[in-house]
């Protein structure tokens, strides 16, 4: 392998590792981020403003208060230097009463200690602005050995200056030499951040509410329900999306109405012809050839009804609260009337908002499909805070895994597909899934604990 190929391989390997690291970091960051638009919008508005204010406040306010602290410390050291000058130029004041009186005027407590009473220099605090500023000013203005104590929460600062025949000890107010800005900084940040947060919450709540209403209206329409009080509101983009949703909803409803009207006309015309066939067969009389023709006409009538039911779907029916435990009990009674063993169990609140006739037909198609290939049927319903789930188990031969999606195709009429409805049109499971999806749910097929097929219907409540 050439050097160029080796270099390209190394570059690709490094790029792959960087991509994996970036992907891992991105996924970790997404895990910490909120998922809601409300929370994300608050972060987008609040975080940059708070960071900007923090930087501005720290840079400008910290510089201002540092300057104030240096000037205050310089003034205190200047007063101490004046006291030292008085001590040097008036040595006759043995009891130093005049010096203490001057110190009181300067708001300083002055005392004198023996020459050897000077503590050793201690470690300097790294982040103490007062200690650094006082030390610099004493070194610049007094230029004598000194010791200071600025550590702790005391309101006093102790300063000791080495003189020729004594040690001058001075107690000064911390506020006279240091301008604390931590409280002001915290108050500024909390105050401005709170105002920003309140304004952002009030503003975003009114902006997010129309989006939530649009989502609720779309969800209700997907479940086959109406949203009578919905109208476009909010920002221009949200109103535009809401208007587009209403126009789409109107087009879908108009298409369904046109299809229903067309099917009603087709149904009327074909039923008229079939009725004439039946009348003509009745006039012919009872002959062996007529019996076969009557069966063909009856089968054609049943097929026509099945086709129209599949094409018409559940249009026109309004969703309303329905007691699902009673509906499942009726399905069990129908199955037992046809000579099958059936059991029913329901868990949770039984009242669910569905289109009762169409949803019952969905379940009836599944039960009749199970009854056609099995002897024992188990119907179980479960309702939680999100979904209604109805499972229908049987002890029949089941459906191979590779055919469980194929059987939902309309007009599929394989003997082992278990897709035959009573009319033999191959629309039983297709109609059931169409009804379930019109409610915002779906139907899945799987293996039953009873050894046959399990059909599970799940729709949102």
N, C-alpha and C positions, 0 to 999 in steps of 0.2 A: 504494500500500500504506500502511495506517495505521501510526501509531507503535507501537500494540499488536502488530500483526502482525510488524513488524520486530523488536520485542523478543522475541517468542516464537520467531522464526526464529533469532535470536542465541543464545537459551537452548538451543534444540534442538541447534544446531551445537556449542556449548560442551559440552553433555552428551554428544554423540556422541564428541567428542575425548577427554573424560575417560574415557568407557567404553572407548575404544580403548587409551588409556594403561594403564588398570587391567587390561584383558585382556592386554596385552603384558607388564606386570609380573607378572601372575598366571602366565602361561605360562613366563616366565623363572624365577620362583620354583619352579614345579613341576619345571622341568628340573633344578634343583639338589637337590630333595628326593629321598630314596631311595624306591624303589618297593615294597620289601618291608615287611610288617607288623612284622617283628622290628626292623628299623632305625628305622622310624617310632615304634614304641613306646619304643625306647631314647631317641630324641630327645625325645619327649613327657615322659619321666620325668627325663632328665638335664638338659636345657637349662634348664627353670624352676628346678631346684634349684641348678644352678651359678650362674645369674644372680642368684638370691636370695642365695646365700652370698657372691657377689662384692660385691653392693651392701652387705650387712650388714658384711662384713669391711672394706670400704673406708671406710664411714661411721664405724663404731665404732672399729676398730683404728687407722685413720689419725688420728682425733681423739685417741685415747689416746697414740699415739706422738708426735704433734705437741706435746701437753702435756708429755710427758716431755722432749722435746728443748728446749723453752723453759725448763724448770726447770734442766736440765743446763747450758745456755748461760748462764743467769743466774748459776749458781753459779760457773762459770769466770770470767765477767766480774767477779763480786764478789771473787774471789781476786786478779785483776789490779788491781782498784781498791784492794785492801788493800796490794798491793806498791807501788803509786804513792803511797799515803799514807805508807808506811814510808820511801820515798825522799825525800819532801818533809820529813818530821819528823826524819830523821836524816841531815842532809847531811854530817856529819863522817866518814861511812864512805866514804872516797874510792875505795877499791878495790871497793866494793860487794859484798864477800864475804858479809856477813851477809844481804844481800838475795838473793843467789843461793842461800844455804843455806835461806832461807825458801821460795824458789821450788821447791827440790827437795822440801821437805816437802809442798808443795802439788802435786807432780808436774808442775811447770812448769819449762821451761828458760828462764832469764832472761838477756838480754844487752843491752848498750847500744851504740848506734851514734852517729856524729856527728849534729849537728843537721840537716844538709842531706840526710841519707841516708833520705829518705822518698819512696818511689815514687809516681808520679801515680796517682790513682784509676782503676781499670780498670772495664770494663763488668761489671755485676752479672749473674750467672747467673739466668735467669728461674725455673727450677724448683728452685733450691738452698734448701731450708728452713734449713740450717745458716747459710748466708751471710746470709739475711734475719734470722734470729733473733739471731745474734751482732751484726750491725750495729745492730739495734734496742736490744739490751741495752747495748752500748758507748755509744751515743748517749744512752741514758737514765741510766746510772750514772756514766760517766766524763766525758762531755761535752768531749772533746778531739779534735783531728784524729787520725784513725787510718787504717790500711790493713790489710786482711786478705786472706789467700789461703786459700780453702777448696776451690778447684777442683783436680781431679785425684784420683788413687787413693792418694795418700800417706796414711799413718796419722797424720800430724801436721798441725796447723793453725797457720799463722804469723800473728801479730798484731803490728802496730807502732803504738805510741802516741807522739804528739808531746808531749814534755815541754818545760820551759823551756830546759834546757841540753843536752838529749840526746834520743835516740829510743830508747825501750824496745822491745826485740824479745822476744816471748814465743812459745815453741813449746809447744803443748798437744796432748795426745792427742785425736784425733778422737772416739774413743769416750767421752771425758770430757765432750764438749759436744754429742754428737749420738747419738740412739738410732735406728739403722737398722732399718726394718721391712720392707724389700723381701724379704729372705730368708724372714722369718717369714710374710709374706703369700703368697709363692709356695709355700712348704712347706704352708701351711694349705690353699690352693686345690687343689694337686696331691693332697695326702693325702685330703681329703674327697671330691674328684671321683673319685679312684681307688676309694675305698670304695663310693661310690654306684654307680659303673659296674660293679664286681664283683657287688654285690648285685642290681642290675638285670639283668645278664646271666644270673646263676644263676636268678633268678626268671622272667624272660621265656622263657628256653630251655625250662623245664618247661611254660610256658603255651602256647608256640607249637607245641611238638611234637604235641599232640593235634590241632591244626588242620591241620598238615601230614599227619598220618595220615588224617584225614577227607578231605582233598583227594586223597591217593593212592588211598584206597578208592573215592571217587567216580570218579576217572579210570580205575581198573581196571574198575569196573562199566561205564563208558561204552565201554571197549574190549572188553567181553564177557568179562572175566576175573574171577576170584574174589579176594577178600581175606579169607582164612580166619582170620587172627589179629586182625582189627579188632574193637574193642569200644569203647563210649563211655568216654572218659577226660577228665581236665582239669577246667576250671572248669564251673560249673553251666550257663552258656550254651552252652559247647562240647559238653558232654554232651547237652544238649537237642537241638542241631543234629545230633549223631551219631545219637541215637535216632530223630529224624525221618528221617534218611537211611536207617537200617536198616528202619524201617517202610515207607518208600516203596519200597525195594528189594524187601521181601517182598511188597508189593502188586503190583508189576510182575511179579515172578516167578510169583505166584499167578495173575495174569491170563494170563500166557503159558502156564502149565500148563493152565488151564481152556480156553483157545483150542486148545491142542494136543490135549487130550482130545476136545473137540468135533469138531475136524477129523478126528481118527482115527476117530471114530464115523461121521461123514459119509462119509469115504473108504471105510470098510468097507461101508457100506450101498450106496453108488453102485457100488463095484467089484463087489459081489454082483449087482446088477442088470445091469451090463455083461457079467459072466460068463455070466449066464443068456441075454442077447441072443446072445452068441457061440455058446453051446451050441445054442440054437434055430436059428441060422443054419446051424450045421454039420449039424443034422439035416435041414434042408430040402434040402440037396444043392447041387450046382453048377449054378446057373441064372444067366442074365445079370443078373436083378434083384438077386440076393443079393450079387453082387460090389460093387455100389454101397453096399448096406447095410453090408457088412463094412468098407468104407473109412470110412463115417460112424461106425461104432462105434469103429474104431481112432483116428480123429481125436478123438472124444469122450473116449476114454481118455487120449490125450496131453494134451488140454486140461484134463481133470480133474487130472492129475498136475501140470501147470503151475500151476493155480490153488492147489492144496494146497501146493505148494512155496513159492509167493509168500506165502500166508497163514501157513504154518508158519515161514518164515524159517530161521534157524540155531539155533533153540532146542534145547537138550539137548546140543549139542556143546561140548566143553571146549577152550579155547585151549591150544596146546602149541607148542614150538619146531618150526619147519618149514623145510626147506631150499628156499628160493624159487627158487634157480637150477635145481634139478631139476624143480620144478613148472612153471616156464616152458619148460623143455626138453620136458616132456610135452605142453604145449600146442602147441609147434612141431611135434612129431611128429604130433599129431592133425590139425593143419592141412595138413601135407604129405600125410597119408594120404587126405585129401579132394581132392587135386589142386591145392593152392595152394603158392606159394613163400613160405616164412617164414624169418625170421632171429631169433636170440635173442642178447642181450648182457646181462650183469649186472655191476654195479659195487658194491663194498663187501662187508661180511660177509653171507653168504647166509642165515644162520639167523635167522628172525624168529618171534616168538610170535604166532600167529594161529589161528583155527579152520580147520584145513587143508581139510576137505571143502567148507565153505561158501565160503571165500575162493577156492578153485580154481574153484568154480562161477561165482563173480563174474567171474573173469578169462576163464573159458571162454565165458560169455555175450558178453563184449566181443569175444573172438577170433572166435566164430562169427558175430557181427553184422558184423564186418569182412570175414570170408570170404564172406559172402553177397553182398556188393556190390563186392568187389575181388579182384584176382588175386595181389597181393603184400602181405605183412604183415610188419611189423617190430615185435618185442617187446623192450622195453628195461626193465631193472630197476635201481634205484639205491637203496641204503640208506646213510643217514648216522646221526648220533647221535640224531636225533629222528624221522625219518620213513622209511617205505618207499614209494617211488614207482615204479609200473609204468605205462609208456606203451605204447599199442598204436596204431601208425600203419598206414595203408593207402593205396592209390592209387585208391580208389573215388571216387564222385561227391561224397561228403561230405554235410553237413547245413547248411542255411542258418542263419546266426547267430541269427535270430529263432525258430528251432525247436529250438535245442539244449537248452532247459529243458523244452519241451513233450514231447519224446520220452521223458522219464523218467516221465511220467504213466502209471499202469497202464491197460491195455486200449486204449491209443492204437494204432490199426491203420491208419495212413496208409502208402501205398506208398512215399512219398519220406521217411518219417520214420525209416527204418532201425531200427525198434523191433520188428521181427518176430523172435520166437524160432522154434525149429524147429517148434513146434506151431502157430504163427500166432496166438498169443493176445495179442500186444502186451505181454508182461510181461518180455521179455529184459533191457532196460536198467533197468526198475523193480526187478527182483530184484537186479541187480548193485549198484545204488545202495543198496538196502536192506541188503545184506550189508556194503558198505563203511561205511555209517553205523553199523551195529551194532558195527563195530570201532573206532569213534571217528574215522573218516575220511570221505572223500567221493569222488565221481567228477565230473570236469569234461571238457567237450568243447571242441575247438578245431580250428584248421587244422593239417594235417600237412605237414611238409616234403616228403612224397612226393606231395602234391597232393590227398589225400583228407581223411579225418577222423583226428583224434588224440583218443583216449580216455585220460585220465590218472587213475589210481587212487592216492590218497595216504592212508596210514593211519599212525598213530603206532606206534612200535616199543616 
